[in-house]
Amino acid sequence: GGGGGGGGAAGSGAAGQTSPPSIPVSKLFNGAYPEGEIQRYKDDNLWRETNEEKRELERLERNMYNEVRQCAEVHREVRRYIADWVKPGMKLIDVCETLENSVRQLIEERGLEAGIAFPTGCSQNHIAAHWTPNGGDTTVIDKDDVIKFDFGTQINGRIIDCAFTKTFNDKYDPLLDAVREATECGIRESGIDVRLCDIGEAIEEVMESHEVELDGKTYQVKCCRNLNGHSIAPYQIHAGKSVPIVRGGETTRMEEGEFYAIETFGSTGKG
């Protein structure tokens, strides 16, 4: 999920990990990685949970799911570490280097087979996404910054694309809560045959039900309408479908076997 996700999955936490994390997750789990949060099928799709053929197809995908869960576990351990460690006064480029080196170590980076999925985004304040420091950049983190850290892990081309928002001032908490709730809503609403426009409408309704007060002024939280979630394919971060975060989007549907990143971006600006 985008700007604000990043909770831990049920069953993760990797007993035996060092602080900072340095042990590859393959050494901490006995070949089976935590499942995380499973969404139940709804309405017309409930039959998929009991249909023997569908269950068998699920079983055939088990190894691929397990690799994806390994990526997710690496992501979870790295983001927990970085969220706890990062402080005002640090250079963004140093934070990115530390984050990416942690991924390399925990995933046992090996060429295109396993490693970092894309350059780390660390977008400050009014920058919503996709900014990353170049070599020699001297940008320093300020105590009043709102920073969106967006990084990816991959094994055999299966990408985990997930972000979290870091602040050092609790006045921003209502903004983070709005985005977290909107992201969780988008995940809940997703599923086989669901129209992308319906997910966008649900996300917008949740996001815009929130307000945030900053320095005596109250803002309604707005969705950044030109930013989207997206489908993901092996070795392809954006695979052609966009998941809007406002109403009025495409009526294209999610299909069986697709992977998606559900991303939401909340702003005190115009959206």
C-alpha positions as CSV (number, residue, x, y, z in Angstrom):
1,G,0.0,0.0,0.0
2,G,1.1,3.5,-0.6
3,G,1.7,6.5,1.7
4,G,1.0,5.2,5.1
5,G,0.8,1.4,5.1
6,G,3.3,-0.8,6.8
7,G,1.9,-2.7,9.8
8,G,3.3,-6.1,10.6
9,A,1.8,-9.3,9.4
10,A,0.3,-11.9,11.8
11,G,2.9,-14.4,12.7
12,S,6.0,-12.4,11.5
13,G,8.6,-10.9,13.7
14,A,11.3,-13.4,13.0
15,A,12.5,-14.7,16.4
16,G,16.3,-14.6,16.3
17,Q,16.7,-11.5,14.1
18,T,19.5,-9.1,15.1
19,S,19.1,-5.4,15.7
20,P,19.8,-3.9,13.2
21,P,18.6,-6.8,11.1
22,S,21.5,-8.7,9.4
23,I,20.4,-12.4,9.2
24,P,18.9,-13.5,5.9
25,V,15.2,-14.4,6.5
26,S,15.9,-17.8,4.8
27,K,17.9,-18.7,7.9
28,L,15.1,-17.6,10.3
29,F,12.2,-19.5,8.8
30,N,12.1,-23.2,8.1
31,G,11.3,-22.8,4.4
32,A,7.7,-21.5,5.0
33,Y,7.1,-17.8,5.4
34,P,4.3,-16.0,7.3
35,E,1.0,-15.9,5.4
36,G,0.1,-12.3,6.5
37,E,-3.4,-11.1,6.3
38,I,-5.8,-13.2,4.2
39,Q,-8.9,-11.5,2.7
40,R,-12.0,-13.6,2.5
41,Y,-13.8,-13.9,-0.8
42,K,-17.1,-12.0,-0.9
43,D,-20.6,-12.4,-2.4
44,D,-20.5,-14.0,-5.8
45,N,-17.0,-15.3,-5.3
46,L,-17.6,-17.2,-2.0
47,W,-17.7,-20.5,-4.0
48,R,-14.0,-20.2,-4.7
49,E,-13.2,-21.0,-1.1
50,T,-14.8,-24.5,-1.2
51,N,-14.6,-25.4,-4.9
52,E,-12.2,-28.4,-5.1
53,E,-10.7,-27.3,-8.5
54,K,-10.0,-23.8,-7.4
55,R,-8.4,-25.1,-4.2
56,E,-6.2,-27.4,-6.2
57,L,-5.1,-24.5,-8.4
58,E,-4.2,-22.6,-5.3
59,R,-2.1,-25.5,-4.0
60,L,-0.2,-25.5,-7.3
61,E,0.8,-21.9,-6.8
62,R,2.0,-22.6,-3.2
63,N,5.8,-22.3,-4.1
64,M,5.3,-19.0,-5.9
65,Y,3.2,-17.6,-3.0
66,N,5.9,-18.7,-0.6
67,E,8.5,-16.7,-2.5
68,V,6.3,-13.7,-2.4
69,R,5.8,-14.1,1.3
70,Q,9.6,-14.3,1.7
71,C,9.8,-10.9,-0.1
72,A,7.1,-9.6,2.1
73,E,8.9,-10.7,5.3
74,V,12.2,-9.0,4.1
75,H,10.1,-5.8,3.4
76,R,8.4,-6.0,6.8
77,E,11.7,-6.4,8.8
78,V,13.5,-3.7,6.9
79,R,10.7,-1.1,7.2
80,R,10.3,-1.8,10.9
81,Y,14.0,-1.2,11.4
82,I,14.2,1.9,9.3
83,A,11.0,3.4,10.8
84,D,12.5,3.0,14.2
85,W,16.0,4.1,13.3
86,V,15.5,7.1,11.1
87,K,15.9,10.5,12.8
88,P,15.9,14.3,11.9
89,G,19.4,15.4,10.9
90,M,20.2,12.3,8.9
91,K,20.9,12.7,5.1
92,L,18.2,11.1,3.0
93,I,20.9,9.5,0.8
94,D,22.4,7.8,3.9
95,V,18.9,6.5,4.9
96,C,18.4,5.1,1.4
97,E,21.8,3.4,1.4
98,T,21.1,1.8,4.8
99,L,17.7,0.7,3.8
100,E,18.8,-0.9,0.5
101,N,21.8,-2.6,2.1
102,S,19.5,-4.1,4.7
103,V,17.3,-5.5,1.8
104,R,20.4,-6.9,0.1
105,Q,21.5,-8.7,3.2
106,L,18.1,-10.1,4.3
107,I,17.1,-11.2,0.8
108,E,20.6,-12.6,-0.1
109,E,20.8,-10.5,-3.2
110,R,21.8,-12.4,-6.3
111,G,21.5,-10.7,-9.7
112,L,18.1,-10.6,-11.2
113,E,17.0,-13.6,-9.2
114,A,16.6,-11.7,-5.9
115,G,17.1,-8.2,-4.6
116,I,15.9,-4.6,-4.7
117,A,12.9,-4.2,-7.0
118,F,13.3,-0.4,-7.8
119,P,15.2,2.6,-6.4
120,T,14.0,3.7,-2.9
121,G,11.6,6.6,-3.0
122,C,12.0,9.1,-0.1
123,S,9.6,12.0,-0.9
124,Q,9.4,14.9,1.5
125,N,6.4,17.0,2.4
126,H,4.7,18.4,-0.8
127,I,6.4,15.7,-2.9
128,A,4.0,12.8,-3.0
129,A,6.1,10.0,-4.6
130,H,8.9,8.9,-6.8
131,W,11.7,11.2,-5.6
132,T,15.0,9.6,-4.8
133,P,18.4,11.2,-4.1
134,N,21.2,11.1,-6.6
135,G,24.8,10.6,-5.6
136,G,26.1,13.6,-3.8
137,D,22.7,14.8,-2.7
138,T,22.9,16.6,0.7
139,T,19.2,16.8,1.6
140,V,18.8,16.4,5.4
141,I,15.6,15.2,7.3
142,D,13.9,17.9,9.3
143,K,11.9,17.3,12.5
144,D,8.7,18.6,10.9
145,D,9.1,16.5,7.7
146,V,6.5,14.1,6.4
147,I,8.5,11.5,4.4
148,K,7.1,8.7,2.3
149,F,9.5,5.8,2.1
150,D,8.7,3.6,-0.9
151,F,10.8,0.5,-1.6
152,G,10.5,-2.9,-3.2
153,T,11.8,-6.4,-2.8
154,Q,11.7,-9.2,-5.5
155,I,12.5,-12.9,-5.9
156,N,12.3,-14.4,-9.4
157,G,10.6,-11.2,-10.6
158,R,7.7,-11.3,-8.1
159,I,7.7,-7.8,-6.6
160,I,6.5,-6.6,-3.2
161,D,5.8,-2.8,-3.6
162,C,5.0,-1.2,-0.3
163,A,5.5,2.2,1.4
164,F,5.3,3.8,4.8
165,T,5.1,7.4,6.0
166,K,7.5,8.6,8.7
167,T,6.9,11.7,10.8
168,F,8.6,13.0,14.0
169,N,5.7,15.3,15.1
170,D,2.4,13.8,16.3
171,K,0.4,16.7,14.8
172,Y,0.4,14.7,11.5
173,D,-1.1,11.6,13.1
174,P,-4.6,12.3,11.8
175,L,-3.3,12.6,8.2
176,L,-1.5,9.2,8.6
177,D,-4.6,7.7,10.1
178,A,-6.7,8.8,7.1
179,V,-4.3,7.3,4.6
180,R,-3.9,4.1,6.6
181,E,-7.7,3.7,6.7
182,A,-8.1,4.5,3.0
183,T,-5.4,1.9,2.1
184,E,-7.0,-0.8,4.2
185,C,-10.4,0.0,2.6
186,G,-8.9,-0.3,-0.9
187,I,-7.4,-3.7,0.0
188,R,-10.7,-4.9,1.5
189,E,-12.7,-3.8,-1.6
190,S,-10.3,-5.5,-4.1
191,G,-11.0,-8.9,-5.5
192,I,-11.7,-10.9,-8.7
193,D,-14.2,-9.2,-11.0
194,V,-14.3,-6.0,-8.9
195,R,-14.4,-2.8,-11.1
196,L,-11.4,-0.5,-10.6
197,C,-13.7,2.5,-10.4
198,D,-15.6,1.1,-7.4
199,I,-12.3,0.7,-5.5
200,G,-11.4,4.3,-6.2
201,E,-14.8,5.5,-5.1
202,A,-14.6,3.6,-1.8
203,I,-11.1,4.9,-1.1
204,E,-12.1,8.5,-1.7
205,E,-15.1,8.3,0.6
206,V,-12.9,7.0,3.5
207,M,-10.0,9.4,2.9
208,E,-12.3,12.5,2.6
209,S,-14.2,11.7,5.8
210,H,-11.0,12.7,7.7
211,E,-9.8,16.1,8.8
212,V,-6.5,17.3,10.1
213,E,-5.7,20.4,12.1
214,L,-2.3,21.9,11.5
215,D,-1.1,25.1,13.3
216,G,-4.7,26.2,14.0
217,K,-6.1,25.6,10.5
218,T,-8.4,22.6,9.7
219,Y,-8.0,20.8,6.4
220,Q,-10.2,18.1,4.8
221,V,-7.9,15.3,3.7
222,K,-8.0,15.0,-0.1
223,C,-6.9,12.1,-2.4
224,C,-4.1,13.0,-4.9
225,R,-6.2,12.2,-7.9
226,N,-3.4,11.7,-10.4
227,L,-1.7,9.0,-8.3
228,N,-2.9,5.4,-8.5
229,G,-2.3,1.8,-7.3
230,H,-1.4,-0.5,-10.1
231,S,-1.2,-4.1,-11.4
232,I,2.2,-5.8,-11.1
233,A,3.7,-8.6,-13.4
234,P,6.9,-10.6,-13.1
235,Y,9.8,-8.1,-13.4
236,Q,7.3,-5.4,-14.3
237,I,6.4,-2.9,-11.6
238,H,3.5,-1.3,-13.6
239,A,1.7,-3.9,-15.6
240,G,-0.9,-1.9,-17.4
241,K,-3.9,-1.5,-15.0
242,S,-4.3,1.5,-12.7
243,V,-6.3,1.5,-9.5
244,P,-7.7,5.0,-9.0
245,I,-8.1,6.6,-5.5
246,V,-11.0,8.9,-6.6
247,R,-14.4,8.2,-8.1
248,G,-15.1,8.3,-11.8
249,G,-12.4,5.8,-12.9
250,E,-12.4,3.0,-15.5
251,T,-14.9,0.2,-15.3
252,T,-12.1,-2.3,-16.1
253,R,-12.2,-5.3,-13.7
254,M,-9.6,-7.0,-11.6
255,E,-9.0,-10.6,-12.9
256,E,-8.0,-13.9,-11.4
257,G,-4.2,-14.4,-11.0
258,E,-3.3,-10.7,-11.0
259,F,-1.1,-8.9,-8.5
260,Y,-1.9,-5.4,-7.4
261,A,-0.3,-2.7,-5.3
262,I,-3.1,-0.7,-3.5
263,E,-1.7,2.8,-2.9
264,T,-3.4,5.8,-1.5
265,F,-2.1,9.3,-1.1
266,G,-3.8,11.8,1.2
267,S,-3.0,15.5,1.2
268,T,-3.9,18.8,3.0
269,G,-3.8,20.5,-0.5
270,K,-6.2,20.4,-3.4
271,G,-5.7,16.7,-4.1
